[in-house]
Amino acid sequence: MTTTFLVVFGLVTAVAAWEAVSWALRYRTLDRMRTAKRRREGPLSVDSTDPAGRLARWLYLAGFRASSAPLLFIGATASCLGMGAVGATAASRFGLVDLMAQGFAYIPGGLGEGLASIAEAAPWILLANVALAPVLVVRAARRRRVREAEEDLPLLLELLASLAEGGLGFDAALATVLHAQPRPRTLAAELHTFQAELQVGVGRVQALRRLAWRLDVPSVSTFVSALIHAEQVGAGLAETLRYQAGDLRNARRERVLLAAQALPVKLVFPLVLCFLPSVFITTLGPALYQLVKVLNLSTLRGSPLP
């Protein structure tokens, strides 16, 4: 098993190194093309086709927006792959897998054999978990940004609608709201960027589209589309914002209701596999132990049970 594992590890490492070199060359070429395009069209031009590639776009949406983010991600993935392979090899070489399999072998009822087979696959499970650590980190960061944007947007729309009804324009209302918002929040930071783009001369429609492009959240995209439509047709800003806030709150309420309805189905798996066995062990365990003890004593004495 160890020889096979080392052969597979060597092949995976070679493929990972080849992919890393290919990504490095490709990203360097794309970075040069993007730099040349920025020199021609200005630093605030947006290409909807996303020439940086899917990996760079995914990292960008998760908040990792440095130019070296794809290379760092590939390097971190390769490093985690190597550490996982080393840990899996150490677990196999030092007999930890055999020790776990021997411990599971004493479990009766055929359950121990199944757990022993899972224990034999423990090195591969460890390798997969460690290798996927960078992916999980980026995925968690992306989910956090989406959650923060969806949580802050309804309140932001309500405040903007109230200030617009009080006579303030959109820019003044937005500046007033952002002055009271913490900068680390995702939506507030992107709106600060939106204000900075307006100050350097970017058109309002283009700046709004850039805001939706940077976040790529459906609720924010809907809000931006409504603002652009209201500005183009001359509709009332306060009414548009209030309507958008109501739609977002209704959508959030529906998502919460769907999650609540799906909760009983999701609880079946942990209840059956985690909760009920512990209940059976604590309630029936002592009685089964006494029964086994009596059977063992009667077997040793060679006399039938009374």
C-alpha positions as semicolon CSV with decimal commas, in nm:
position;residue;x (nm);y (nm);z (nm)
1;M;0,000;0,000;0,000
2;T;0,288;0,237;0,084
3;T;0,456;0,187;-0,254
4;T;0,130;0,250;-0,439
5;F;0,068;0,560;-0,231
6;L;0,417;0,698;-0,306
7;V;0,371;0,636;-0,680
8;V;0,033;0,811;-0,679
9;F;0,177;1,096;-0,471
10;G;0,463;1,141;-0,718
11;L;0,223;1,157;-1,012
12;V;-0,007;1,403;-0,834
13;T;0,288;1,623;-0,735
14;A;0,420;1,625;-1,092
15;V;0,079;1,718;-1,232
16;A;0,037;1,991;-0,969
17;A;0,382;2,135;-1,049
18;W;0,304;2,134;-1,422
19;E;-0,029;2,306;-1,363
20;A;0,137;2,565;-1,139
21;V;0,396;2,651;-1,404
22;S;0,126;2,668;-1,673
23;W;-0,091;2,895;-1,459
24;A;0,209;3,118;-1,379
25;L;0,295;3,165;-1,748
26;R;-0,068;3,218;-1,845
27;Y;-0,136;3,466;-1,567
28;R;0,181;3,664;-1,642
29;T;0,074;3,696;-2,005
30;L;-0,279;3,800;-1,907
31;D;-0,141;4,053;-1,660
32;R;0,070;4,212;-1,930
33;M;-0,229;4,229;-2,165
34;R;-0,445;4,380;-1,892
35;T;-0,178;4,640;-1,811
36;A;-0,154;4,739;-2,177
37;K;-0,532;4,767;-2,200
38;R;-0,546;4,987;-1,892
39;R;-0,290;5,218;-2,046
40;R;-0,506;5,252;-2,357
41;E;-0,851;5,277;-2,195
42;G;-0,779;5,414;-1,848
43;P;-0,754;5,252;-1,505
44;L;-1,129;5,228;-1,450
45;S;-1,235;5,037;-1,760
46;V;-1,441;4,722;-1,708
47;D;-1,438;4,423;-1,936
48;S;-1,748;4,209;-1,882
49;T;-1,575;3,907;-2,036
50;D;-1,334;3,902;-1,738
51;P;-0,999;3,850;-1,916
52;A;-0,822;3,759;-1,590
53;G;-0,965;3,407;-1,600
54;R;-1,204;3,209;-1,385
55;L;-0,961;3,152;-1,100
56;A;-0,871;3,520;-1,070
57;R;-1,239;3,615;-1,092
58;W;-1,331;3,365;-0,820
59;L;-1,059;3,498;-0,592
60;Y;-1,161;3,855;-0,675
61;L;-1,520;3,792;-0,568
62;A;-1,395;3,635;-0,244
63;G;-1,200;3,951;-0,159
64;F;-0,851;3,837;-0,264
65;R;-0,783;4,109;-0,520
66;A;-0,407;4,131;-0,532
67;S;-0,245;4,073;-0,867
68;S;-0,054;3,778;-0,724
69;A;-0,362;3,611;-0,569
70;P;-0,390;3,329;-0,829
71;L;-0,023;3,241;-0,796
72;L;-0,045;3,245;-0,417
73;F;-0,355;3,027;-0,429
74;I;-0,188;2,773;-0,655
75;G;0,121;2,774;-0,435
76;A;-0,086;2,728;-0,121
77;T;-0,277;2,442;-0,281
78;A;0,044;2,271;-0,387
79;S;0,191;2,320;-0,037
80;C;-0,119;2,180;0,130
81;L;-0,112;1,888;-0,111
82;G;0,246;1,816;-0,015
83;M;0,174;1,844;0,358
84;G;-0,127;1,618;0,325
85;A;0,078;1,362;0,137
86;V;0,350;1,375;0,404
87;G;0,094;1,332;0,681
88;A;-0,076;1,045;0,500
89;T;0,257;0,875;0,438
90;A;0,357;0,917;0,803
91;A;0,024;0,773;0,918
92;S;0,075;0,468;0,697
93;R;0,445;0,427;0,775
94;F;0,415;0,446;1,154
95;G;0,127;0,201;1,172
96;L;-0,145;0,440;1,284
97;V;-0,383;0,303;1,022
98;D;-0,326;-0,056;1,135
99;L;-0,373;0,046;1,497
100;M;-0,708;0,209;1,415
101;A;-0,817;-0,094;1,211
102;Q;-0,729;-0,329;1,498
103;G;-0,926;-0,117;1,741
104;F;-1,232;-0,121;1,517
105;A;-1,203;-0,496;1,465
106;Y;-1,329;-0,562;1,819
107;I;-1,665;-0,395;1,749
108;P;-1,922;-0,674;1,702
109;G;-2,206;-0,706;1,456
110;G;-2,000;-0,651;1,140
111;L;-1,972;-0,280;1,215
112;G;-1,606;-0,312;1,301
113;E;-1,520;-0,447;0,956
114;G;-1,683;-0,151;0,787
115;L;-1,506;0,095;1,016
116;A;-1,178;-0,087;0,958
117;S;-1,214;-0,041;0,582
118;I;-1,278;0,330;0,641
119;A;-0,968;0,344;0,864
120;E;-0,760;0,200;0,581
121;A;-0,874;0,489;0,362
122;A;-0,785;0,744;0,633
123;P;-0,459;0,856;0,461
124;W;-0,646;0,940;0,143
125;I;-0,914;1,123;0,341
126;L;-0,643;1,321;0,524
127;L;-0,475;1,405;0,193
128;A;-0,800;1,529;0,040
129;N;-0,894;1,740;0,342
130;V;-0,556;1,910;0,369
131;A;-0,527;1,966;-0,008
132;L;-0,871;2,130;-0,021
133;A;-0,798;2,369;0,267
134;P;-0,725;2,674;0,041
135;V;-1,043;2,607;-0,158
136;L;-1,247;2,595;0,162
137;V;-1,091;2,919;0,287
138;V;-1,174;3,106;-0,035
139;R;-1,522;2,957;-0,042
140;A;-1,587;3,067;0,316
141;A;-1,464;3,419;0,238
142;R;-1,696;3,440;-0,064
143;R;-1,993;3,320;0,140
144;R;-1,914;3,573;0,412
145;R;-1,909;3,859;0,162
146;V;-2,239;3,750;0,005
147;R;-2,400;3,713;0,348
148;E;-2,283;4,056;0,463
149;A;-2,405;4,222;0,143
150;E;-2,747;4,057;0,166
151;E;-2,779;4,147;0,534
152;D;-2,684;4,515;0,492
153;L;-2,866;4,594;0,167
154;P;-3,231;4,607;0,296
155;L;-3,137;4,840;0,583
156;L;-2,931;5,055;0,347
157;L;-3,224;5,087;0,108
158;E;-3,462;5,181;0,390
159;L;-3,225;5,452;0,513
160;L;-3,166;5,584;0,162
161;A;-3,541;5,592;0,097
162;S;-3,606;5,779;0,422
163;L;-3,334;6,035;0,349
164;A;-3,456;6,075;-0,010
165;E;-3,808;6,139;0,116
166;G;-3,657;6,403;0,347
167;G;-3,519;6,594;0,047
168;L;-3,162;6,467;0,012
169;G;-3,021;6,355;-0,318
170;F;-2,883;6,009;-0,374
171;D;-2,517;6,110;-0,332
172;A;-2,581;6,309;-0,014
173;A;-2,799;6,033;0,132
174;L;-2,540;5,770;0,050
175;A;-2,262;5,976;0,208
176;T;-2,472;6,022;0,523
177;V;-2,544;5,651;0,553
178;L;-2,186;5,543;0,483
179;H;-2,055;5,786;0,742
180;A;-2,229;5,575;1,008
181;Q;-2,139;5,237;0,858
182;P;-1,823;5,044;0,953
183;R;-1,574;5,024;0,670
184;P;-1,489;4,651;0,709
185;R;-1,840;4,550;0,601
186;T;-1,846;4,432;0,242
187;L;-2,126;4,649;0,104
188;A;-2,001;4,964;0,278
189;A;-1,648;4,913;0,142
190;E;-1,776;4,865;-0,213
191;L;-1,997;5,174;-0,185
192;H;-1,696;5,374;-0,070
193;T;-1,523;5,255;-0,387
194;F;-1,833;5,362;-0,582
195;Q;-1,806;5,712;-0,434
196;A;-1,436;5,729;-0,516
197;E;-1,507;5,637;-0,878
198;L;-1,767;5,913;-0,904
199;Q;-1,517;6,164;-0,766
200;V;-1,256;6,078;-1,030
201;G;-1,504;6,130;-1,313
202;V;-1,657;5,792;-1,387
203;G;-2,016;5,808;-1,509
204;R;-2,286;5,712;-1,263
205;V;-2,423;5,428;-1,475
206;Q;-2,078;5,282;-1,531
207;A;-1,992;5,315;-1,161
208;L;-2,314;5,135;-1,066
209;R;-2,240;4,856;-1,310
210;R;-1,891;4,828;-1,169
211;L;-2,044;4,798;-0,821
212;A;-2,260;4,506;-0,932
213;W;-1,962;4,350;-1,114
214;R;-1,738;4,368;-0,807
215;L;-1,992;4,203;-0,577
216;D;-2,180;3,969;-0,816
217;V;-2,468;3,927;-0,568
218;P;-2,817;3,887;-0,722
219;S;-2,984;4,129;-0,479
220;V;-2,720;4,396;-0,541
221;S;-2,746;4,344;-0,917
222;T;-3,125;4,390;-0,896
223;F;-3,080;4,706;-0,688
224;V;-2,830;4,847;-0,937
225;S;-3,058;4,767;-1,231
226;A;-3,347;4,945;-1,058
227;L;-3,133;5,253;-0,992
228;I;-3,010;5,267;-1,351
229;H;-3,365;5,229;-1,483
230;A;-3,498;5,496;-1,246
231;E;-3,225;5,737;-1,350
232;Q;-3,279;5,675;-1,720
233;V;-3,660;5,715;-1,712
234;G;-3,667;5,983;-1,442
235;A;-3,864;5,783;-1,182
236;G;-3,878;5,886;-0,816
237;L;-3,575;5,768;-0,622
238;A;-3,747;5,730;-0,285
239;E;-4,028;5,517;-0,426
240;T;-3,783;5,297;-0,616
241;L;-3,565;5,240;-0,308
242;R;-3,864;5,165;-0,086
243;Y;-3,996;4,913;-0,338
244;Q;-3,658;4,744;-0,366
245;A;-3,626;4,723;0,013
246;G;-3,967;4,558;0,040
247;D;-3,879;4,304;-0,227
248;L;-3,553;4,215;-0,053
249;R;-3,725;4,170;0,282
250;N;-3,990;3,946;0,126
251;A;-3,722;3,739;-0,048
252;R;-3,532;3,701;0,280
253;R;-3,852;3,596;0,458
254;E;-3,919;3,331;0,193
255;R;-3,564;3,196;0,222
256;V;-3,599;3,170;0,600
257;L;-3,930;2,986;0,567
258;L;-3,780;2,742;0,317
259;A;-3,485;2,679;0,547
260;A;-3,719;2,620;0,841
261;Q;-3,926;2,371;0,640
262;A;-3,614;2,183;0,532
263;L;-3,476;2,163;0,886
264;P;-3,662;1,844;0,995
265;V;-3,534;1,655;0,693
266;K;-3,177;1,767;0,759
267;L;-3,201;1,662;1,124
268;V;-3,282;1,299;1,038
269;F;-2,922;1,211;0,951
270;P;-2,754;1,346;1,270
271;L;-3,035;1,211;1,487
272;V;-3,012;0,858;1,350
273;L;-2,633;0,837;1,338
274;C;-2,528;1,051;1,635
275;F;-2,806;1,099;1,887
276;L;-2,999;0,771;1,890
277;P;-2,692;0,542;1,927
278;S;-2,576;0,735;2,232
279;V;-2,926;0,710;2,383
280;F;-2,932;0,335;2,323
281;I;-2,586;0,295;2,475
282;T;-2,672;0,491;2,789
283;T;-3,010;0,324;2,841
284;L;-2,951;-0,034;2,724
285;G;-2,576;-0,050;2,784
286;P;-2,586;-0,140;3,154
287;A;-2,853;-0,406;3,100
288;L;-2,659;-0,562;2,811
289;Y;-2,342;-0,556;3,018
290;Q;-2,511;-0,741;3,304
291;L;-2,657;-0,995;3,058
292;V;-2,317;-1,062;2,901
293;K;-2,162;-1,093;3,246
294;V;-2,422;-1,349;3,357
295;L;-2,375;-1,547;3,036
296;N;-2,000;-1,553;3,080
297;L;-2,030;-1,672;3,442
298;S;-2,272;-1,948;3,348
299;T;-2,043;-2,060;3,065
300;L;-1,740;-2,076;3,294
301;R;-1,930;-2,281;3,558
302;G;-2,071;-2,514;3,296
303;S;-2,420;-2,493;3,443
304;P;-2,735;-2,378;3,267
305;L;-2,906;-2,055;3,361
306;P;-3,162;-2,085;3,646
